[in-house]
Amino acid sequence: MIASFLLGSPLTPLEHAARHILNGLHYGVGLPWAWAIVALTVIVRMILVPLTVKQIHSMQNMQRYAPQMKEIQKKYKSDRQKQNEELMKFYRENNINPAASCLPMLVQLPVFIALYYSLKTFAKNPPPGSLSFLHFIPSIADKTTAHWGGYILLVVYVGSQMASTLFMSATADKMQRTLFMAMPLIFVFVIAHFPAGLVLYWVTTNLWTVGQGLITRRLVPKTPLPELFKRSSRTPPKPESENGAKPPVEEAPKPAAPAGPRKVRRKKSGGRK
């Protein structure tokens, strides 16, 4: 009894907050329970827009300075402590925050947990109103694989998760991106045991991320790549003309072709004896 109270007390306020918002969207706005979850997801993502902007800027900085960071890692490959010190110094000098990409995910974790317990309560004590979604999922409180419609939702989850990974792992190398793309195929077996409403929440989050990535690519200019080799002070600059244009490069004169085959003169042999 005491153990259950201690375990449940930190999560009870989260469940009550999620249930209060869902009740407002269902009873106040008039949305069905499934669409109330979709609206809750949109509200959460709208609140996270400032953090998402920081995340985008951090990803751009990571992409811009990736060659310099790889050089630091290669230089101090044998000394991990020195490598970490130099990387942290490089982050401070260039205003890079590697943890910024994880902030939106960490903020959504309490919402995910609160919604999970709210749906578990819905399964035990169904609230008034329909719990179906688009007529192919009878109840969003049931396990995702309890109905054939849940398998369609899982397919949409895998596709949307892979699409969102393409935008969120732009700075990762090829091996990391391959790992990120394979993770939905592994986690789908775990998520299949969650309530369908929770998978609906995650699908909506992924679709928001994809739309956000498409808009960002159109509005945010591409970050120019840094110069890998800086010109030293002794290197003379290239001459320019008066109007600022670079002068044409003079081609080296081609060697003249030989007039004809060269004749080799043979020595005459000695006279007859």
C-alpha angles and dihedrals in degrees: 000000000000091000092052090049092051092047095045100042098075092050099041095079090051092051092048092049093050092045091049092053093045091049090052093050092045103039099024102039096025099236120150114250094257093051089045087062090050090050090048089053092051091049091051092049092048090053089050094054094103090051090045091054089053088048091054092048091049091051090050092051091048090051093046096051097035094110092053092047091050089052090053091049091049093046095052097032093130095047111056095180093052090045092055091046093052092046092051089049090050090050092053094047093051099036094245120159111189091186093059091085090060098049098085090049093050092048091051093052095080090049090051092051093045092050091048093057092042090056091047087056090049089055092053098038110020111210122227112279136049119305094192126115123212091334094279097081109055095194131013088202093064125087111280094242093048090094134032091245089064090066090056088051090051091052090051089048093054093047094046092045092053091047092050090048090059089061099038097048099047092124096047122102124249096268093049093048091050089052092048091050091052095049096080090055089055098041094047089079090057096042090051088074093054123093113276091240090062092053088048089055091051094046090052090050091052093048090050089052092051092049091046091051092051092050092046092053090053099044104033113070118233114265111245115240115250122247109263095197118041119207112247123230091251094057108097115230120246113265118251132198124246094267092051097257120130114251117247116266112251114229119227113251114259117238115256116257116247114262095230145325113312115247117226114211114218122215115246116244121242122274125272119272 
